Amino acid sequence: MTVAPAALPPLGSPFAGPSHLESAIVADIFGEIPDEVVTPELALRVPEVKRALQAHTSLVAPLKFAVHDNGSDTPRDEQPFWASNSDYPAVSPYLRMKGVVSDLFMYGWALLGAEVGDNDLPRDMIHIPRNLWDIDPKTGNVEADEAIPARYRQRLILIPLGANGLFADGIDSIRQARKLEHARQRRLDAPPPATELHITDPRFDEMTADEKRQLSKDYSENRKDYATSVTPSYMEVNDHSSTGSVDLFESGMNSLRIQLAMHGGVPASFLEAGKEGGSSGAMSYSNEGDRQSELWIFGSAEFAYAITSRLSLPDVVGEDAEVRADMSAFAVPAPTTLTPETAPEPQTPGAINA
């Protein structure tokens, strides 16, 4: 069974990269592939992307989702099977929601496949990975791959984030991160020389590459075996080891971390990024509670509300009902009012509480 959602945007290049066949054709024509094809697997090799995704899934996936009657703060006594269980082997509701959050994070869309019960509402659900479903460009129908069991294709529940995923808005930053990592690897594989043998006599300018290598080797072996070195008059030894460590583009990486934090919906300090020209300590938090609250309010909450809003529609829970998640752990605590009884006693300057 397919569902035809209204006014769906086309799933174009930000969502689906070239196939292996297309890459092979490009390689045949140009001799090499000009740029890496950015896939979810490749994106997760960027540590900042993986950390942001882990943060959102660790906050949203464990939430308890329950059906409420409209206007009731108390969940229904009788909950649907999918709210706390699944018949699909080894895939718990936690893993189901972890997959949903991952797809919302990457693509801005996620899909659940549901088995319909006797009441014509979903009884059981599974997450359908992004590579196993698509939208027919002619009809707008959501179509799941036949690899998904037929019972879970009885009703397809498409969940929109209401915003672009990382693969749309953050694709340039991901590519920059990969290029910067390649540059770091090249720098590590071929660091600047610590010692330079500078020949001052122009008569030796015609030395062959083999002769230069032999000269460098002889000097290195001598320095390894002896604490004293002897150099001819036409040679100067310049020591570069005291100029500092190898430049691993930390400034550029810090700037990129800030971009990825913005795209990933996490505080910059969560990715160990510092303000431009400063250090990461300039953006630290006083406690983990503040850090988690900001991560939730400005990032993870978007995924939780997208899920509960979609699951609250009539095709999932029927009329006059809604799905809520227990988000009390992320509630902002009310300010404490100090009274004469609860106010701390004034301290003498320099005194320390016992």
Summary of the structure (lengths in Angstrom):
residues: 354
radius of gyration: 29.7
end to end distance: 70.1
largest distance: 96.1
contacts: 907
relative contact order: 0.14
helix: 44%
strand: 14%
